[in-house]
C-alpha cells in the first residue's frame, strides 16, 4: 500500500508553449484507481512511472496561452495526459473540449468523462443487461459505480450495491439501487449475496476484485457476465500473486463469461455514451456525488483516501483556479 | 480421486419395451470427463448420481426390439442417456440416428459426436479464431483436443498441444499441431509457453484447469479468449475449493475473456458442426485415434484411465455386440 512520503512536490518555472502547442492550467485534477497500476513494477496497460517522473493523471484545464491554431485563451479542455501538476504544455492531441452547457467543468472528469463512459461501455458493451436481470456492483458509490447503478436501473434491472459504509449505502439507495451490502461488516458475504440475489447474479460489475469478487463468483446465475473493470482491493498486494480460491468450476457450471474491460478499447462508443449519460442527467434521472479536496499538494492524500475507500463519490482535486465555478 | 471399488456391477433381467419405447443394446459405451462431476456432491450442470443409482453415460446402440413407431430392429442410435449398462429401454427422445455412411458407428461417440461437436462449437462460437492466431489446447490428444487442434489448423492458426507424454505429443505432431509441451516433465510451464507462443496465446482451449491453466493465464495476448471446456485436473480435489493464484489483473490487462462452455447450449450449431467435421474427415484432413477397451465390466477401469490421463485418444468401451464392426 502506497504511503504519503512516496511522493514529493517540486516547484519549477511555468513552461511556455512552442508552435502548435498551448499552455493550460488545471481547474480540477482527477484521482483514479488506475494510478495504482502505474506505480507498480508489474506490467500494466501502460508504461509504469519511473522514480523521479511526473505522476500521470487527467485534468480539466483552461488554456491560458496558445500557439496552436485550434485553441485559444479561455478554452476549456479535458485530457488524460495532464499529470499531477498545475500547468502543462499540450499539443491538442487526444483531448476533449469541455462544453459547460452540457455539464459543469468538473463533470467532464466524472459522469461526462472517463468514469461515466466506463460505466456505460462496460455495462452495455460487455454486460448487455436485459430487463429484469440482477446486476451487482462493487464500489457502488464510486465514480464508476454511481453511474453504472443508475444505468442498470434505467434498463429495468435490479441493482445491488456493495460498498464499505452505511453512509455510502444510504447514498446508493438514494440513487435507486434496490438493495445494498456492506462488505466490511458482513459476516458471510456469500450468504448475504444469495439473500439479496435469490435468482443469482446475472451481471457482476467488478470494480474491486478481492473478497467481493469471491462471494459474487459463488452466486452466479446461468449465463452470468462478470466484467472486470478494476481491482482496487488488490492495491495492497499489487506486486504479489493474488492467492485464493479459484472459480473455474463455477464458470463452467454457470457458463459464465469473465471479461477484462478497458475504456480505451471502446472509443467508438464514446459519443453515444456521453450523449446518453447527459440525456439521463438532463431528465433528472442521474444523480452524482463528487468528493472535492483543495490544492495540488493534496494529490497524495486524495489518492490514498481513494485506495482506502474513504472517498464519498468521485474524488477530485480542485485547484485555486477553479474558484467560483459551479459544482 | 475415485477408485475401482466405488462401483459394483449388478446383473438383472433384460428389460422389455412398452408402447412407444424400444430396447437397445450397447455397441460402444462412451467414457467422458463429465462423469466425474456427476459423482460429486457439488452442484454441477445436472443432478448428481445417488449411491445405488445407475451411472449415467452415452452409447452407440442397436435397436433389438421396438414398440416405437419410428424405430425398428437393427436401427443404430447414439444417445447420452444410456447409462453404464449393456441394455437400455429408450423412448426415442433426444437421440441421434447413426449413419454409418458418414463414419463408423463408434465415431458417433467421438469426432462425429459430443467430443467433436464440443471442439467445433467451443472453438468457433466462443473462441472465434482468426487467421494467424495462436491456439493453445490442453489434453490436446484427447477426444476433444484432437478435433480442436485440427480445426484450428484448418482456420490458419498456429496450434500448440499440451499433453502428458511424449507419445501423445508425437501423435499431436502427426495431427498437425505446430508445437507441443509435455506438462508432466516441464520445469517451468510459464516460460515454456512463452517460448512456444512468443506473441502470446490468443485462444486457450482449456480442457483441464490446474497448472496448465495457470501457466496459460500468464501468457495471454491482448484480447485473448479462454474457453473453459473441462476441469479434469481438478478430479482429485473435486469437492474441495480450488486454491491457488488468481489472474484478475492479467484478465484486466489483456482484456481477456474467460468463458465457460457446455455443448448443450449450442444445439443450433450441431448440424453445421457435424457436417463440417465429416467434410474434413472425408477430405482426409481429420485424423482421429480411439482407445478401445473391451467389456462393460471394464467401465470403472476405463474411466480411471481417463482421469489419470493414461488413455490415448477417445476412450471407449466396446461390448461383445460390436464384434466385427469397422474401427
Contacts between the chains, C-beta under 8 A, distances in Angstrom:
chain1	res1	chain2	res2	distance
A	42	B	249	7.2
A	43	B	253	6.6
A	44	B	253	5.9
A	45	B	253	5.8
A	206	B	248	7.9
A	209	B	248	4.7
A	209	B	249	7.9
A	213	B	248	6.9
A	228	B	248	5.6
A	228	B	251	5.2
A	228	B	252	4.9
A	229	B	252	7.9
A	230	B	252	7.6
A	231	B	248	5.4
A	231	B	249	5.7
A	231	B	252	6.1
A	234	B	248	7.5
A	234	B	249	6.7
A	241	B	245	4.6
A	242	B	245	6.6
A	242	B	246	4.7
A	242	B	247	7.7
A	242	B	248	6.6
A	242	B	249	6.9
A	243	B	243	7.3
A	243	B	244	6.8
A	243	B	245	5.8
A	243	B	246	7.2
A	244	B	243	6.8
A	244	B	246	5.7
A	245	B	241	4.6
A	245	B	242	6.6
A	245	B	243	5.8
A	246	B	242	4.7
A	246	B	243	7.2
A	246	B	244	5.7
A	246	B	246	5.8
A	247	B	242	7.7
A	248	B	206	7.9
A	248	B	209	4.8
A	248	B	213	6.9
A	248	B	228	5.6
A	248	B	231	5.4
A	248	B	234	7.5
A	248	B	242	6.6
A	249	B	42	7.2
A	249	B	209	7.9
A	249	B	231	5.7
A	249	B	234	6.7
A	249	B	242	6.9
A	251	B	228	5.2
A	251	B	258	6.4
A	251	B	259	7.3
A	251	B	260	4.2
A	252	B	228	4.9
A	252	B	229	7.9
A	252	B	230	7.6
A	252	B	231	6.1
A	252	B	260	4.1
A	252	B	261	7.3
A	252	B	262	7.4
A	253	B	43	6.6
A	253	B	44	5.9
A	253	B	45	5.8
A	253	B	260	7.0
A	254	B	260	6.3
A	255	B	259	7.4
A	255	B	260	4.4
A	255	B	261	6.7
A	255	B	262	5.4
A	255	B	265	6.0
A	256	B	259	7.2
A	256	B	260	5.4
A	257	B	257	6.1
A	257	B	258	7.3
A	257	B	259	4.4
A	257	B	260	7.6
A	258	B	251	6.4
A	258	B	257	7.3
A	258	B	258	4.3
A	258	B	259	7.4
A	259	B	251	7.3
A	259	B	255	7.4
A	259	B	256	7.2
A	259	B	257	4.4
A	259	B	258	7.4
A	260	B	251	4.2
A	260	B	252	4.1
A	260	B	253	7.0
A	260	B	254	6.3
A	260	B	255	4.4
A	260	B	256	5.4
A	260	B	257	7.7
A	261	B	252	7.3
A	261	B	255	6.7
A	262	B	252	7.3
A	262	B	255	5.4
A	265	B	255	6.0
